[in-house]
Amino acid sequence: MNSVKSPFRRRATALAAIALVLAIYAFARMPEASGGELAKLASKFRFERQPMPEVPGIPYRSVREVHPSLKRISAWMSSIGAAVALADLDGDGLPNDSCRVEPRTDQVIVAPVPGTGNRYQPFALDASPLPYNSRTMAPMGCMAADLNEDGRMDLLVYYWGRTPVAYLRRTGTAGQASPLAMSDLLPADLLTSGERWSTNAAVFGDFDGDGHTDIWIGNYFQDGARTLDAQADGVEVMHDAKSKSFNGGRDRILLWQRGSGGSTPSVRFREVTDAFDDLVSRGWTLAAGAVDLDGDGLPEVYLAHDFGPDRLLHNRSTPGHPKFVAVEGKRGFTTPASCVLGQDSFKGMGVDFGDVDGDGRLDIYVSNIADQFALQESHFLWLSRGDPALLKSGIAPYVHGAEELGLARSGWGWDTRLADLDNDGVLEALQATGFVKGKINRWPELQALGTGNDGLMHDPRLWPGFRPGDDLSGSNVFAFFARDAGGRYRHISALLGMGSPAVSRGVATADVDGDGRLDFAQANQWEPSFFFRNRADDVGSFLGLHLLLPVGDNQSFRMRAGHPAADTIGRPAFGATVEARLPDGRRSVSYADGGNGHAGKRSPDVHLGLGKLDPEARVHVAIRWRDASGAFRQRTVEATPGWHTVVLGEEASR
């Protein structure tokens, strides 16, 4: 006898699948917060916005001249270049100076931070007499460091179209404030190869553990590319795949060799290209970060790659011989492949480190594209969930926690920044967002490119057109995330007066006036950039440390309250790590940042929010570093809240 199934029984499998999807969606959705809860959260913060200084004289533009084969995607090719760094350049002891790349003019502008006094006039860096052709080259980022180890801060600028240039300080006395002008800086090539690089990321660190500051260079287009040469012939090469592209420019390590000060300062680096696997080296790097994750005094490196998997590299170097090995996370039964560290297929564009969950270990915050009605990848928050010693066996002990904590989505992300802006001991998360601002939505064309044949990807003549006037995530707003009482991060930019669309690239933080409240600068693409002074009223206590490696003959360990001055001359101890233990048992960790991220470079000063703490309370602080001779050292000191200067000399115990 034939039986007749009911419509429901015939569709039982499909209905069960739909029910499962709906259940998972309901479970995974971010719980909503009420307007009152968000307003209360936002009330802890207040910022005063000021425009960043400019140097007039060059007409503004809004698109770059590019190679003829790239002209149909000129807006895409013009989408990066805005950058900003905050540091102490004039020697007054405060990180109240800025170095900013202005893409509308291709100037690199050095100036006092707005509101910190007219200590000198803003000026633009001039690379002459070094080879520099503004028709085929453009600056992409600016960084500050004492490159030649004379106790005075220098600048490093990296470019599309050439190797980086150092601007060495040749006037002024170490430890004493003095005005700054272009005549005080001497342009110098780090290398003499004359190669054409397309550098989008760079970070300082003692990568081989010899006591000197080295430079990691993250390149994007293939070496020798003529992306900005409108008179060149041939066809420029783009990515060779949408998710596993390994045909980009080669990354480099520049090892410090020697340096000298005086009126004609100099510095020399040695290029190393064989310290890591070729598939790592040839990723399309948009951001890089370096920090010691396993406590041996050697910085690990995280590379955020476009169109390919990000890489976490374990440092196994010895002096003069850098060596890095890629490590990967372990995949669980329910873990998507792209949510395993080292196995993603997303578009990494920013990276920062911070202890998000308060367990005393650094986590990793990474930008991807996570824009509604566009491309919903996920930003990464790699939470430390295992013994860091596992790195030595090739295992990255991190799990993806962005969705759980509310940081998975915001827009087309770029720089990320973890910082405690109200000193309550909990990190806020900042993120530059947006790609191209225009009137014609080109997401359908970009999605078509994403579903096309990988074999056609490398030829820009086969890409959809992305020209001036087109829009890709141009309505994104700068992302400011604060953590609510339930432990989730909430996007509160609109409540802080930051809700207007802005295509931004770099975020740099620093306490520019020494009041203990972190301020930040925002570098925007093809529009004005801004500085945000922290005016919050009800903030907690803080511990600030200027960590310096000694220069000259005085190598003793010294610590005193206040900011650097003539009695505490040194160079930034990039990569030194700090763990503070508070009287109530809480732990807070941080490090001296050597320029982590895409286009924003924070001050290397260590800043820890302590919450509500007695101003006379004693905080136990453990410092670990490589000294000027390369020896790994550690020391525990006691400090009261406030700013302190520490010269990390050789008398500390190993």
C-alpha positions in Angstrom: 0.0 0.0 0.0 1.4 3.4 -1.0 1.7 5.8 1.8 1.4 9.5 1.4 3.9 11.7 3.4 2.7 14.9 4.7 4.3 18.1 3.4 6.0 18.6 6.7 7.5 15.1 6.7 8.7 15.5 3.1 10.5 18.7 4.2 11.7 17.5 7.6 15.4 17.7 6.8 15.2 21.1 5.3 13.1 22.4 8.2 15.5 21.0 10.7 18.4 22.7 9.0 16.5 26.0 9.0 15.7 25.6 12.6 19.3 24.9 13.4 20.5 27.9 11.6 18.0 30.1 13.3 19.0 28.7 16.7 22.7 29.3 16.1 21.9 32.8 14.8 19.9 33.6 17.9 22.6 32.2 20.2 25.4 34.0 18.4 23.8 37.5 18.1 25.3 40.2 20.1 23.0 41.1 23.0 21.7 44.6 22.6 22.4 47.3 25.1 19.8 50.0 26.0 20.3 53.6 25.1 20.7 54.4 28.8 23.4 51.8 29.2 25.3 53.1 26.3 25.0 56.7 27.4 26.3 55.8 30.9 29.2 54.0 29.3 30.0 57.0 27.0 29.8 59.4 29.9 33.2 58.2 31.2 34.9 59.7 28.1 35.3 63.2 26.7 37.6 64.4 23.9 38.4 67.7 22.4 39.0 67.5 18.6 41.6 69.7 16.9 42.8 69.6 13.3 46.4 68.4 12.8 48.9 71.0 11.6 49.5 71.5 7.9 52.2 73.2 5.8 50.6 75.3 3.0 52.1 75.8 -0.4 51.2 72.6 -2.3 47.7 72.2 -3.9 45.6 69.4 -2.6 44.7 66.4 -4.7 42.4 63.4 -4.2 43.8 60.7 -6.4 47.3 59.6 -7.3 48.9 59.4 -10.8 49.5 55.7 -11.3 51.0 53.2 -13.8 48.9 53.1 -17.1 47.9 49.5 -16.4 46.5 50.6 -13.0 44.6 53.6 -14.2 41.2 51.8 -14.2 41.7 51.2 -10.5 43.3 54.5 -9.6 40.9 55.0 -6.6 42.0 51.6 -5.2 45.6 52.5 -5.7 45.1 55.8 -4.0 43.4 54.3 -0.9 46.4 54.4 1.5 49.2 56.8 2.6 47.7 58.7 5.5 49.9 58.1 8.6 50.7 59.6 12.0 53.3 59.1 14.8 53.5 60.7 18.2 56.8 61.0 20.0 59.2 63.3 21.8 61.2 64.8 18.9 62.4 68.1 20.5 63.7 66.6 23.7 61.4 68.3 26.2 60.5 64.9 27.8 57.0 64.7 26.5 55.6 62.9 23.4 54.0 66.1 22.2 55.4 66.1 18.7 53.8 64.6 15.6 55.1 63.3 12.3 52.3 62.9 9.8 52.0 61.8 6.2 49.6 64.0 4.3 48.5 62.1 1.1 46.8 65.2 -0.3 50.2 66.7 -0.9 52.6 63.8 -0.2 54.2 65.9 2.5 55.7 64.4 5.7 54.8 67.1 8.2 56.6 67.5 11.6 54.9 69.7 14.1 54.0 70.2 17.8 50.8 68.5 18.7 47.9 71.0 18.7 47.5 72.7 22.1 51.0 71.9 23.3 52.6 75.3 22.6 54.2 76.9 19.6 57.7 75.4 20.3 58.6 75.5 16.6 56.9 76.0 13.3 55.5 73.0 11.4 57.7 72.0 8.5 57.8 69.3 5.8 60.6 66.8 5.5 62.9 67.2 2.5 64.8 64.2 1.3 67.2 66.1 -0.9 70.0 65.5 -1.9 69.0 61.9 -1.8 67.4 60.4 -4.9 63.7 61.2 -4.7 61.2 61.7 -7.5 57.8 62.9 -6.4 56.4 61.7 -9.7 57.2 58.1 -9.0 57.5 57.9 -5.2 55.3 58.6 -2.2 55.7 58.4 1.6 53.6 55.8 3.4 54.6 56.1 7.0 56.7 57.9 9.6 58.4 56.6 12.7 60.6 58.0 15.5 63.6 56.3 17.1 67.2 57.1 18.1 68.6 55.3 15.0 72.3 56.2 15.6 72.2 55.8 19.4 73.4 59.3 20.3 70.5 60.1 22.7 68.6 62.3 20.2 65.4 61.2 18.4 65.5 60.7 14.7 62.9 59.9 12.1 62.4 57.1 9.6 60.1 57.5 6.6 59.1 54.6 4.4 57.8 54.8 0.8 56.3 53.4 -2.3 59.0 53.6 -4.9 62.2 53.5 -2.9 63.9 52.2 0.2 63.3 54.0 3.6 65.1 57.2 4.5 66.4 58.2 7.9 66.3 61.8 9.1 69.1 62.1 11.7 69.1 64.8 14.3 72.4 66.8 13.9 71.8 69.7 16.3 70.7 70.0 19.9 71.9 68.4 23.1 70.6 65.1 24.3 68.3 65.5 27.3 67.7 69.2 26.6 64.7 70.7 24.8 65.5 72.6 21.6 63.4 73.9 18.7 63.2 71.8 15.6 63.4 72.6 11.9 64.3 70.8 8.7 67.9 72.2 8.9 68.3 70.2 12.1 67.8 66.9 10.3 70.2 65.1 7.9 68.5 62.8 5.3 70.4 59.5 5.0 69.8 56.3 3.1 69.7 53.2 5.4 70.8 51.1 2.4 72.6 51.9 -0.8 71.0 49.3 -3.1 68.7 51.8 -4.9 65.9 49.3 -5.0 62.2 50.1 -5.5 60.2 48.9 -2.5 56.5 49.4 -1.8 56.5 49.5 2.0 53.2 49.6 3.9 54.4 48.6 7.4 57.5 48.9 9.5 58.3 48.2 13.2 61.3 48.7 15.4 62.7 46.0 17.7 65.8 44.2 18.8 65.1 41.2 16.6 68.4 39.4 16.9 69.0 40.2 20.6 72.2 42.1 20.2 71.2 45.2 22.1 70.5 47.4 19.1 67.3 48.6 17.4 66.6 46.8 14.1 63.8 47.4 11.6 61.2 45.0 10.2 60.1 46.1 6.8 56.7 44.8 5.4 56.4 45.3 1.7 53.3 45.1 -0.5 53.7 45.2 -4.3 56.5 43.2 -5.9 60.0 44.5 -5.6 60.8 46.8 -8.5 57.1 47.7 -9.0 56.4 51.1 -10.8 53.0 51.6 -9.4 53.2 55.4 -9.3 55.1 55.8 -12.6 52.5 57.1 -15.1 55.1 57.0 -17.9 56.1 53.4 -17.5 55.1 50.6 -19.8 54.2 46.9 -19.2 51.6 45.6 -16.8 51.9 45.8 -13.0 51.3 42.6 -11.0 48.4 42.3 -8.5 47.6 39.5 -6.1 47.6 36.0 -7.6 44.7 34.8 -5.4 41.9 36.1 -3.3 42.8 34.1 -0.1 46.3 32.6 -0.5 48.4 35.2 -2.3 52.1 34.8 -1.9 53.5 36.9 -4.8 53.9 40.2 -3.0 57.0 42.3 -2.2 59.6 40.6 0.0 59.7 41.5 3.7 63.1 42.4 5.2 64.9 42.7 8.5 67.3 45.6 8.6 69.9 44.8 11.3 71.6 47.7 13.0 75.4 47.8 12.2 76.8 51.1 13.3 75.9 54.8 13.9 77.5 58.1 15.0 76.3 61.4 16.2 77.6 65.0 15.9 76.9 67.5 13.2 77.2 64.9 10.4 75.5 61.9 12.0 75.4 58.6 10.2 73.8 55.1 10.5 74.0 51.9 8.6 71.9 48.7 8.5 72.4 45.3 7.0 69.5 43.8 4.9 68.5 40.2 5.8 66.0 38.3 3.6 66.5 34.6 4.6 65.3 34.8 8.3 61.9 33.3 7.5 60.1 31.1 5.0 59.5 32.5 1.5 55.7 32.1 1.8 55.9 34.4 4.8 58.2 36.8 3.1 56.1 37.2 0.0 52.7 37.9 1.7 51.1 41.2 0.9 51.9 43.0 4.2 49.7 45.8 5.4 50.5 45.8 9.1 53.2 44.4 11.4 53.6 44.1 15.1 56.4 43.0 17.3 56.4 42.1 21.0 57.9 39.4 23.3 55.1 36.9 23.9 57.1 34.0 25.6 59.2 36.0 28.0 62.7 35.4 26.5 63.4 39.0 25.6 63.1 38.4 21.8 60.1 39.9 20.1 57.7 37.7 18.1 56.3 39.2 15.0 52.7 39.3 13.7 52.1 40.1 10.0 48.7 41.2 8.8 48.4 40.1 5.2 46.1 41.2 2.5 44.5 38.4 0.4 46.2 35.7 2.4 46.7 34.2 5.9 48.2 36.3 8.6 51.4 35.0 10.2 52.6 34.8 13.8 56.4 34.2 13.8 58.2 32.8 16.8 61.6 34.4 17.3 64.5 31.9 17.4 67.3 34.4 16.7 70.8 34.8 17.9 72.9 38.0 17.7 73.6 38.7 14.0 71.5 35.7 12.9 67.8 36.4 12.9 65.5 33.4 12.5 61.7 33.3 12.6 59.4 30.3 12.4 55.6 30.5 11.6 53.4 29.0 14.2 49.7 28.2 13.9 46.7 27.7 16.2 44.8 24.4 16.7 41.4 24.0 15.1 38.5 22.7 17.2 35.5 20.7 15.9 33.3 23.8 15.7 36.0 26.3 14.7 35.8 27.8 11.2 39.2 27.5 9.4 39.5 31.2 9.0 39.2 31.6 12.8 42.4 29.7 13.4 45.5 31.8 13.8 47.7 31.4 10.7 45.0 29.8 8.6 42.7 32.7 7.7 41.7 33.8 4.3 40.8 37.4 5.3 42.3 40.8 4.5 44.5 41.8 7.5 45.1 45.5 7.8 46.0 46.3 11.4 47.4 44.7 14.5 48.0 45.6 18.2 48.7 43.8 21.4 47.2 44.2 24.9 45.8 42.2 27.8 42.1 42.4 27.0 40.8 39.7 29.4 43.1 40.6 32.4 44.9 37.3 32.7 48.4 38.9 32.6 49.1 37.8 29.1 49.0 39.8 25.9 46.3 39.2 23.4 46.3 40.2 19.7 43.7 42.5 18.0 43.6 42.5 14.2 41.6 44.4 11.6 39.9 42.7 8.6 36.9 43.7 6.5 33.7 43.3 8.5 31.2 45.6 6.9 27.4 45.1 6.9 25.9 44.5 3.4 29.5 44.3 2.0 31.9 41.7 3.2 31.4 40.1 6.6 34.6 38.6 7.5 35.5 39.1 11.2 38.0 41.2 13.0 40.3 39.0 15.1 40.8 39.1 18.8 43.3 36.3 19.4 43.0 35.5 23.2 46.0 33.9 24.9 44.7 30.5 26.1 47.8 28.4 26.8 51.4 28.2 27.9 53.5 30.6 25.7 56.2 27.9 25.7 54.0 26.1 23.1 55.4 28.6 20.6 58.6 26.7 20.6 56.9 23.6 19.4 55.1 25.5 16.5 51.7 25.9 18.3 50.1 29.4 18.7 48.1 29.1 21.9 45.4 31.6 20.9 41.6 31.3 20.3 39.4 33.7 18.4 37.3 35.7 20.9 36.2 38.7 18.9 32.5 37.6 18.5 32.3 36.7 22.2 33.5 40.1 23.3 31.8 42.3 20.7 34.8 43.2 18.6 34.1 41.1 15.5 32.5 43.8 13.3 32.7 47.5 12.7 33.5 48.2 9.0 36.5 48.0 6.6 39.1 48.1 9.3 42.7 49.5 9.3 44.8 50.4 12.3 43.7 49.0 15.6 44.7 50.4 19.0 44.2 48.9 22.5 44.6 51.6 25.2 43.2 52.5 28.6 41.7 55.9 28.0 39.9 56.3 31.4 42.6 54.6 33.6 40.1 52.0 35.0 42.4 49.1 34.2 40.3 47.9 31.2 41.4 48.5 27.7 39.4 50.4 25.1 39.6 49.4 21.4 40.1 52.0 18.7 39.9 51.3 15.0 40.5 53.3 11.8 37.9 52.3 9.2 36.6 53.0 5.6 38.2 52.5 2.2 37.1 54.8 -0.6 34.6 57.6 -0.2 32.4 58.5 -3.2 28.8 58.4 -4.5 28.7 55.2 -6.6 28.6 52.0 -4.5 31.1 49.5 -6.0 30.5 46.7 -3.6 28.7 44.6 -6.3 31.7 44.9 -8.5 34.1 44.0 -5.7 32.0 41.0 -4.7 32.1 39.9 -8.4 35.9 40.2 -8.2 35.9 38.1 -5.1 34.0 35.3 -6.8 36.0 35.4 -10.0 38.8 33.1 -11.3 42.0 33.3 -9.2 43.9 32.9 -12.5 42.8 36.4 -13.6 43.4 38.2 -10.3 47.0 39.2 -11.0 46.2 41.3 -14.0 44.7 44.8 -13.1 43.3 45.2 -16.6 40.8 42.5 -15.7 39.6 44.0 -12.5 36.4 46.0 -12.3 37.0 49.8 -12.4 37.5 51.6 -9.1 37.9 55.3 -10.1 37.4 58.7 -8.3 33.7 59.0 -7.3 33.3 55.3 -6.5 32.5 54.2 -3.0 33.6 51.2 -1.0 32.7 51.5 2.7 33.1 55.2 2.5 30.3 55.8 5.1 32.2 53.9 7.9 32.8 55.9 11.1 35.9 55.7 13.3 35.3 52.9 15.8 35.6 53.5 19.5 34.8 50.5 21.6 34.3 50.5 25.4 33.6 47.5 27.6 30.3 47.5 29.5 29.6 46.0 32.9 28.7 42.7 31.3 32.1 42.4 29.7 31.2 43.1 26.1 32.6 45.9 24.0 30.2 48.5 22.6 30.6 50.8 19.6 30.0 54.3 21.1 31.6 56.6 18.6 28.4 58.5 17.8 27.9 59.3 21.5 31.4 60.8 21.7 31.0 63.1 18.7 32.9 60.8 16.4 29.9 59.6 14.3 30.6 61.4 11.0 31.9 59.2 8.1 35.7 59.4 7.8 38.1 57.2 5.8 40.9 56.8 8.3 44.1 54.8 8.3 46.3 55.5 11.3 45.7 55.8 15.1 48.5 56.9 17.4 48.2 57.3 21.2 50.3 59.2 23.7 50.0 61.2 26.9 51.1 64.4 25.2 50.8 66.7 28.2 51.8 64.3 31.0 48.5 64.5 32.8 48.2 60.7 32.8 45.3 60.6 30.3 46.1 59.1 26.9 45.3 61.3 23.9 45.2 60.1 20.3 45.7 61.2 16.7 43.7 60.0 13.7 45.2 60.1 10.2 42.6 60.4 7.5 42.9 59.7 3.8 42.1 62.6 1.4 40.5 64.6 4.1 41.7 66.5 7.2 43.3 64.6 10.1 42.6 65.3 13.8 44.0 65.1 17.3 41.7 64.1 20.2 42.8 65.5 23.5 41.5 63.5 26.5 39.4 65.7 28.7 37.7 63.0 30.8 37.0 64.2 34.3 36.6 61.0 36.4 39.6 58.9 35.6 41.6 56.4 37.7 45.2 56.4 38.7 47.9 55.4 36.3 51.5 54.2 36.1 53.6 55.7 33.3 57.1 54.5 32.5 59.7 56.1 30.1 61.9 53.0 29.6 65.3 54.0 28.2 68.5 52.1 27.2 71.5 54.1 28.3 73.8 55.9 25.8 77.3 57.0 26.5 79.4 56.0 29.5 76.8 56.0 32.3 75.4 52.4 32.2 73.9 52.2 35.7 70.3 51.3 36.4 68.4 54.5 37.5 64.8 55.3 38.2 63.2 58.5 39.3 59.8 60.2 39.2 58.9 62.4 36.3 59.9 62.7 32.6 63.3 62.3 30.9 65.7 65.1 31.3 69.5 65.7 31.2 70.1 63.3 34.1 68.3 60.5 32.3 69.6 60.4 28.8 68.8 57.3 26.8 67.1 55.7 23.8 63.7 54.0 23.7 63.9 50.4 25.0 61.6 49.0 22.2 60.3 45.6 23.2 60.8 45.9 27.0 57.9 44.4 28.9 56.3 45.4 32.1 54.1 43.6 34.6 52.6 45.6 37.5 51.1 43.9 40.6 48.7 46.0 42.5 48.0 45.8 46.2 44.7 44.1 45.6 46.4 41.3 43.6 45.5 42.6 40.1 48.1 42.3 37.4 48.5 44.7 34.5 51.0 44.1 31.6 52.3 46.2 28.8 55.4 46.9 26.7 57.5 49.6 24.9 55.9 49.7 21.5 58.2 49.9 18.5 55.5 51.0 16.0 53.0 48.2 15.8 50.2 48.5 13.3 49.5 49.9 9.9 50.0 53.7 9.7 49.7 54.9 13.3 52.7 54.8 15.7 52.1 55.3 19.4 54.6 56.8 21.7 57.0 54.1 23.1 56.1 55.1 26.7 54.4 52.4 28.8 51.0 53.5 30.2 49.0 51.3 32.6 45.6 52.3 34.0 45.3 51.3 37.7 41.7 52.1 38.6 40.8 53.7 41.9 44.1 53.5 43.7 45.6 55.5 46.6 48.1 58.0 45.2 50.6 56.8 47.8 50.1 53.1 47.1 53.1 51.0 46.2 53.0 49.1 42.9 55.4 46.2 42.3 56.7 46.5 38.8 58.7 43.7 37.0 60.6 44.9 34.0 62.2 42.6 31.4 64.5 43.8 28.7 67.6 43.3 26.5 70.3 45.7 27.6 72.7 47.6 25.4 75.0 44.6 25.2 72.3 42.2 24.3 72.0 40.5 27.8 68.5 39.5 28.9 67.8 41.2 32.2 64.9 41.6 34.6 64.3 43.7 37.7 61.5 44.4 40.1 61.0 47.9 41.5 58.3 49.7 43.5 56.6 52.8 42.2 53.8 55.0 43.2 51.2 56.1 40.6 52.4 58.7 38.1 55.1 59.1 35.5 58.6 57.7 36.1 61.8 57.6 34.0 63.8 54.4 34.1 67.3 54.0 32.6 67.7 50.2 32.0 71.4 49.9 32.8 73.5 46.9 33.3 73.6 46.7 37.2 70.2 44.9 37.3 70.4 41.2 38.1 69.9 38.7 35.3 
